[in-house]
């Protein structure tokens, strides 16, 4: 085989501590409705504490009426992020109708949390479904939504089947002049503080995931790129269409590939893995469109390569004598996708033809306590990041030069 493009670095030595049996280590992430998301729950480790001046935190309560909020949405001054809505089925036609009924009954809605951007627009972090429902009923064309016709109302059954324009004038006015409770995190508040504040917020009892927060608080082209990558046929085939999109875990996988494609693992030197991923989204936002297109093509190539080499076990732990599949492991997704993206097509074909050898050497890695630990606990630690990447580089090199 030709010399591999994968470089050699000094291996990082970690203290050996033999892990318990693999089947006792696996924990799953679950969707809002308790369905297995086919993602292994991750311990990324403790992030370094980031200090900021608390005087810079600017949180302002507002009570705009519905009519004003709808007009801001129509002018694109409020970002509803339609792809941020959860897929748990909570906000069906009945639930949306009941929310409108609450407005008609003058029942106050929970506080809506938004972040103010540099251009004075608002990104909605908590309350997307409520605002989407309101605008869908009052002025659906303002957000490109299908009109909402009330159904299955509990008390005001006389309005079942009504759209906004079908309501009596006084009831239309009641909705239009309803005050909404908003808490605005003003621009100028440090990003770390914004994330800290919103991480404390529960959405219907279910805290936002880190990727949901990143999506809400970092607008720009990175959002669309991650959505396109997660919805690509290459990603769906490589993950056997098993990863649930409910909590944006699939977009975080894609972001991790991009982050380590933009910043080589050997240059990762922080414990703040969440900050590392946020920085990657900001970097992607600043890239010209042709460079984002190159990232997309590189991702497709990586997914196809992983599928060729690792098959149905791509991105998943394996154990000797066990053929059943484990969930997708985020750290393994990083190392396998990034390193195979650096291989030439000829090298990928050679690795695929040598899949038995690849599997055998990967099982050796899984038996190595240091490697197992590097993809299982404290995965954001710089030493562990470098160790797992170097170990997988060595595996690929050994097979290519066997």
C-alpha positions as CSV (number, residue, x, y, z in Angstrom):
1,X,0.0,0.0,0.0
2,X,1.1,3.6,-0.5
3,X,2.3,5.6,2.5
4,X,-0.8,6.6,4.5
5,X,-1.7,10.3,4.9
6,X,-2.3,9.6,8.6
7,X,0.6,11.0,10.6
8,X,2.3,9.5,13.6
9,X,2.5,11.2,17.0
10,X,3.8,10.2,20.4
11,X,1.2,8.0,22.1
12,X,-0.3,9.4,25.3
13,X,0.1,7.2,28.3
14,X,-2.9,6.9,30.6
15,X,-3.1,5.0,33.9
16,X,-4.5,1.5,33.3
17,X,-7.5,0.5,35.3
18,X,-9.3,-2.5,33.8
19,X,-13.0,-1.7,33.1
20,X,-16.0,-3.8,34.2
21,X,-17.5,-6.1,31.5
22,X,-18.7,-4.1,28.5
23,X,-22.3,-5.0,28.9
24,X,-22.3,-3.4,32.3
25,X,-20.9,-0.1,31.0
26,X,-23.5,0.8,28.4
27,X,-26.0,3.5,29.2
28,X,-28.4,4.9,26.6
29,X,-29.8,8.4,25.8
30,X,-33.5,8.5,25.5
31,X,-36.0,10.7,23.7
32,X,-38.6,12.9,25.5
33,X,-41.0,10.0,25.4
34,X,-38.6,7.5,26.8
35,X,-37.6,5.8,23.5
36,X,-34.1,4.5,23.1
37,X,-32.2,7.0,20.9
38,X,-29.5,4.5,19.9
39,X,-26.9,6.9,21.3
40,X,-24.6,5.9,24.2
41,X,-25.0,8.3,27.1
42,X,-21.7,10.2,27.5
43,X,-19.6,11.3,30.4
44,X,-17.7,14.2,28.8
45,X,-16.0,15.2,32.0
46,X,-16.0,18.4,34.0
47,X,-15.6,21.6,32.0
48,X,-13.1,24.1,33.2
49,X,-14.7,27.0,35.0
50,X,-14.9,30.1,32.8
51,X,-14.9,33.4,34.7
52,X,-16.9,36.4,33.5
53,X,-18.0,39.7,35.0
54,X,-21.4,39.2,36.5
55,X,-22.1,42.9,35.9
56,X,-22.2,42.0,32.2
57,X,-25.2,39.7,32.7
58,X,-28.2,41.7,31.4
59,X,-31.6,39.9,31.8
60,X,-34.7,42.0,31.1
61,X,-38.3,40.9,31.6
62,X,-40.8,42.1,28.9
63,X,-44.5,41.8,28.5
64,X,-45.4,42.4,24.9
65,X,-48.9,41.8,23.6
66,X,-49.5,38.9,21.1
67,X,-50.1,41.4,18.3
68,X,-46.6,42.9,18.7
69,X,-45.0,39.5,18.9
70,X,-46.7,38.3,15.7
71,X,-45.6,41.5,13.9
72,X,-42.0,40.9,15.0
73,X,-42.2,37.3,13.7
74,X,-43.6,38.6,10.4
75,X,-40.6,41.0,10.1
76,X,-38.2,38.1,10.9
77,X,-37.2,39.8,14.1
78,X,-37.9,36.7,16.1
79,X,-36.3,33.4,15.1
80,X,-38.7,30.6,15.7
81,X,-36.2,28.0,14.4
82,X,-38.8,25.6,13.1
83,X,-36.4,22.7,13.0
84,X,-35.7,23.2,16.7
85,X,-39.2,21.9,17.6
86,X,-39.2,18.6,19.4
87,X,-40.7,15.6,17.8
88,X,-42.3,14.1,20.9
89,X,-45.8,14.5,19.7
90,X,-46.8,16.8,22.6
91,X,-47.7,19.6,20.3
92,X,-50.3,18.0,18.2
93,X,-53.5,19.8,16.9
94,X,-55.3,19.1,20.2
95,X,-52.4,20.6,22.3
96,X,-52.2,23.6,20.1
97,X,-55.9,24.2,20.3
98,X,-55.9,23.9,24.1
99,X,-53.1,26.5,24.2
100,X,-55.3,29.0,22.2
101,X,-58.2,28.1,24.5
102,X,-56.0,29.1,27.5
103,X,-55.5,32.6,25.9
104,X,-59.3,32.8,25.3
105,X,-59.8,31.9,29.0
106,X,-57.2,34.5,30.1
107,X,-55.0,31.8,31.6
108,X,-51.4,33.0,31.7
109,X,-48.8,31.1,29.8
110,X,-45.4,30.1,31.2
111,X,-42.5,32.5,30.7
112,X,-40.8,32.4,27.2
113,X,-37.0,32.8,27.2
114,X,-35.2,34.5,24.3
115,X,-31.7,35.6,23.6
116,X,-31.1,39.0,21.9
117,X,-28.7,38.9,19.0
118,X,-26.3,41.7,17.8
119,X,-28.9,42.8,15.2
120,X,-31.6,43.1,17.9
121,X,-33.4,40.0,16.7
122,X,-34.5,37.4,19.3
123,X,-33.6,33.7,19.2
124,X,-36.2,31.7,21.1
125,X,-34.6,29.2,23.5
126,X,-37.7,28.1,25.4
127,X,-41.1,28.7,24.1
128,X,-40.8,27.9,20.4
129,X,-43.9,25.7,20.4
130,X,-46.0,28.2,22.2
131,X,-45.1,31.1,19.9
132,X,-45.4,28.8,16.8
133,X,-48.9,27.8,17.9
134,X,-49.9,31.4,18.5
135,X,-48.6,32.7,15.2
136,X,-50.1,29.7,13.4
137,X,-53.5,30.6,14.7
138,X,-53.4,34.4,14.5
139,X,-51.4,35.0,11.3
140,X,-49.9,31.7,9.9
141,X,-48.5,33.4,6.7
142,X,-46.2,35.4,9.0
143,X,-44.2,32.2,9.6
144,X,-45.1,30.1,6.6
145,X,-47.3,27.8,8.6
146,X,-50.5,26.0,7.8
147,X,-53.5,27.7,9.4
148,X,-54.7,26.2,12.7
149,X,-58.4,25.3,13.1
150,X,-59.4,24.8,16.7
151,X,-60.5,21.3,17.7
152,X,-61.2,19.2,20.8
153,X,-61.6,22.2,23.1
154,X,-62.3,21.5,26.7
155,X,-64.5,24.4,27.7
156,X,-65.2,26.7,24.8
157,X,-66.5,24.0,22.6
158,X,-68.6,26.4,20.6
159,X,-65.4,27.5,18.9
160,X,-64.4,24.0,17.7
161,X,-63.7,24.3,13.9
162,X,-62.9,28.0,14.1
163,X,-59.9,29.8,12.7
164,X,-58.9,33.2,14.1
165,X,-61.0,35.1,11.6
166,X,-64.1,33.0,12.6
167,X,-64.0,34.1,16.2
168,X,-66.2,37.0,17.4
169,X,-64.4,40.3,17.3
170,X,-64.1,40.6,21.1
171,X,-62.4,37.2,21.3
172,X,-60.0,38.1,18.5
173,X,-59.1,41.3,20.5
174,X,-58.7,39.2,23.7
175,X,-56.0,37.1,22.0
176,X,-54.3,40.0,20.2
177,X,-54.0,42.0,23.4
178,X,-52.9,39.2,25.6
179,X,-49.6,40.0,27.3
180,X,-46.9,37.4,27.1
181,X,-44.2,37.0,29.7
182,X,-40.8,37.1,28.1
183,X,-37.3,37.0,29.7
184,X,-34.7,38.5,27.4
185,X,-31.0,37.8,27.8
186,X,-29.7,41.0,26.3
187,X,-26.8,41.2,23.8
188,X,-23.5,41.9,25.6
189,X,-24.1,39.1,28.1
190,X,-21.1,36.7,27.8
191,X,-21.9,33.6,25.8
192,X,-20.8,31.4,28.6
193,X,-23.2,33.1,30.9
194,X,-26.1,32.7,28.4
195,X,-25.4,29.0,28.2
196,X,-25.2,28.7,32.0
197,X,-28.5,30.6,32.3
198,X,-30.4,28.6,29.7
199,X,-28.9,25.2,30.9
200,X,-30.9,25.8,34.1
201,X,-34.2,26.1,32.2
202,X,-36.6,23.1,32.0
203,X,-38.8,22.7,28.9
204,X,-41.9,21.0,30.1
205,X,-39.8,19.2,32.7
206,X,-37.1,18.1,30.1
207,X,-33.9,20.1,30.2
208,X,-32.5,21.3,26.8
209,X,-29.7,19.2,25.5
210,X,-26.3,20.9,24.9
211,X,-26.8,20.7,21.1
212,X,-30.3,22.2,21.4
213,X,-28.8,25.1,23.3
214,X,-26.0,25.5,20.8
215,X,-28.6,25.5,18.0
216,X,-30.8,28.1,19.8
217,X,-28.0,30.5,20.8
218,X,-25.7,30.3,17.8
219,X,-27.7,31.3,14.7
220,X,-26.1,31.2,11.2
221,X,-25.2,28.9,8.4
222,X,-23.9,26.2,10.8
223,X,-27.4,25.4,11.7
224,X,-28.4,24.5,8.2
225,X,-25.1,22.7,7.5
226,X,-25.7,20.4,10.5
227,X,-29.3,19.8,9.5
228,X,-28.2,18.9,6.0
229,X,-25.4,16.5,7.3
230,X,-27.7,14.8,9.7
231,X,-30.4,14.3,7.0
232,X,-28.0,13.2,4.4
233,X,-28.3,9.7,2.9
234,X,-24.6,9.0,3.7
235,X,-25.2,9.7,7.4
236,X,-28.4,7.7,7.6
237,X,-26.9,4.7,5.9
238,X,-23.7,4.8,8.0
239,X,-25.8,4.9,11.2
240,X,-28.3,2.4,9.8
241,X,-31.1,5.0,10.3
242,X,-31.2,4.1,13.9
243,X,-30.3,7.4,15.6
244,X,-33.3,9.4,16.9
245,X,-33.3,13.1,15.9
246,X,-35.5,14.1,18.9
247,X,-32.8,15.8,21.0
248,X,-30.5,16.8,18.1
249,X,-27.9,14.1,19.1
250,X,-27.4,13.3,15.5
251,X,-26.5,16.9,14.8
252,X,-24.0,16.9,17.6
253,X,-22.3,13.8,16.0
254,X,-22.0,15.8,12.8
255,X,-20.7,18.8,14.6
256,X,-18.0,16.7,16.3
257,X,-16.8,15.5,12.9
258,X,-16.6,19.1,11.7
259,X,-14.9,20.4,14.9
260,X,-12.1,17.9,14.6
261,X,-11.8,18.4,10.9
262,X,-11.3,22.1,11.4
263,X,-9.1,21.7,14.5
264,X,-6.8,18.6,14.4
265,X,-7.1,16.5,17.6
266,X,-3.4,17.2,18.5
267,X,-4.3,20.9,18.8
268,X,-7.2,20.2,21.1
269,X,-5.9,21.2,24.5
270,X,-8.9,22.1,26.6
271,X,-11.3,20.5,29.1
272,X,-14.1,22.7,27.9
273,X,-15.4,20.4,25.2
274,X,-18.7,22.2,25.0
275,X,-16.9,25.4,24.4
276,X,-14.8,23.6,21.7
277,X,-18.0,22.7,19.9
278,X,-19.5,26.2,20.2
279,X,-16.3,27.6,18.7
280,X,-16.6,25.2,15.8
281,X,-20.1,26.5,15.1
282,X,-18.9,30.1,15.1
283,X,-16.0,29.1,12.8
284,X,-18.4,27.4,10.4
285,X,-20.6,30.5,10.4
286,X,-17.6,32.6,9.2
287,X,-16.6,30.2,6.4
288,X,-17.5,31.1,2.8
289,X,-20.2,28.9,1.2
290,X,-17.7,27.0,-1.0
291,X,-15.7,25.9,2.1
292,X,-18.9,24.7,3.8
293,X,-19.6,22.7,0.7
294,X,-16.2,21.1,0.9
295,X,-17.0,20.1,4.5
296,X,-20.2,18.6,3.4
297,X,-18.5,16.5,0.7
298,X,-15.8,15.5,3.2
299,X,-18.5,14.3,5.6
300,X,-20.2,12.3,2.9
301,X,-16.9,10.6,2.0
302,X,-16.2,9.9,5.7
303,X,-19.7,8.3,6.2
304,X,-19.4,6.1,3.1
305,X,-15.8,5.1,4.2
306,X,-16.9,4.1,7.7
307,X,-19.8,2.1,6.3
308,X,-17.4,0.2,4.0
309,X,-14.8,-0.5,6.6
310,X,-16.9,-1.0,9.8
311,X,-20.2,-2.1,8.4
312,X,-23.2,-2.2,10.7
313,X,-20.9,-1.8,13.8
314,X,-19.6,1.6,12.6
315,X,-19.2,4.1,15.6
316,X,-20.1,1.4,18.1
317,X,-18.2,-0.5,20.8
318,X,-17.7,-4.2,20.1
319,X,-16.9,-7.2,22.4
320,X,-15.4,-10.5,21.6
321,X,-18.0,-13.2,21.0
322,X,-20.9,-10.7,20.9
323,X,-22.6,-10.0,17.6
324,X,-25.4,-7.8,18.9
325,X,-24.9,-4.1,18.2
326,X,-24.2,-1.5,20.9
327,X,-25.4,2.1,20.6
328,X,-23.5,4.8,18.7
329,X,-20.6,6.0,20.8
330,X,-19.9,9.7,20.2
331,X,-16.2,9.5,20.8
332,X,-15.9,6.6,18.4
333,X,-17.9,8.5,15.8
334,X,-15.2,11.2,16.0
335,X,-12.2,9.1,15.6
336,X,-13.5,6.7,12.9
337,X,-15.1,9.4,10.8
338,X,-12.3,12.0,11.0
339,X,-9.5,9.5,10.4
340,X,-11.2,7.7,7.5
341,X,-11.9,11.0,5.9
342,X,-8.1,11.5,5.7
343,X,-7.6,8.2,3.9
344,X,-7.4,8.0,0.2
345,X,-10.0,6.0,-1.8
346,X,-7.4,3.2,-2.3
347,X,-6.7,3.0,1.4
348,X,-10.4,2.8,2.2
349,X,-10.8,0.0,-0.3
350,X,-7.8,-1.8,1.3
351,X,-9.2,-1.4,4.8
352,X,-12.6,-2.6,3.6
353,X,-11.0,-5.7,2.0
354,X,-9.2,-6.3,5.3
355,X,-12.3,-5.8,7.5
356,X,-11.6,-9.0,9.4
357,X,-8.2,-7.7,10.4
358,X,-9.7,-4.3,11.3
359,X,-12.3,-5.9,13.5
360,X,-9.7,-8.1,15.2
361,X,-7.4,-5.1,16.0
362,X,-10.4,-3.0,17.1
363,X,-11.4,-5.7,19.5
364,X,-7.8,-5.6,20.8
365,X,-8.4,-1.8,21.4
366,X,-11.6,-2.5,23.2
367,X,-9.8,-4.9,25.5
368,X,-7.2,-2.1,26.2
369,X,-8.4,-0.4,29.5
370,X,-6.9,2.9,28.5
371,X,-8.6,3.0,25.1
372,X,-11.9,1.8,26.6
373,X,-11.7,4.6,29.2
374,X,-10.9,7.2,26.6
375,X,-14.2,6.5,24.8
376,X,-16.2,5.9,27.9
377,X,-15.6,8.5,30.6
378,X,-14.2,12.0,30.7
379,X,-14.2,11.9,26.9
380,X,-13.6,15.7,26.7
381,X,-10.2,15.5,28.4
382,X,-7.4,16.5,26.1
383,X,-5.2,13.5,26.9
384,X,-8.0,11.1,26.2
385,X,-9.0,12.8,23.0
386,X,-5.4,12.5,21.8
387,X,-5.0,8.9,23.1
388,X,-8.1,7.6,21.2
389,X,-7.1,9.3,18.0
390,X,-3.6,8.1,18.1
391,X,-4.7,4.6,18.9
392,X,-7.0,4.5,16.0
393,X,-4.3,5.9,13.7
394,X,-2.0,3.2,14.8
395,X,-4.7,0.5,14.0
396,X,-5.3,1.9,10.5
397,X,-1.6,2.2,9.8
398,X,-1.0,-1.4,10.9
399,X,-3.6,-2.8,8.6
400,X,-2.5,-0.7,5.7
401,X,1.1,-1.8,6.1
402,X,0.5,-5.4,7.0
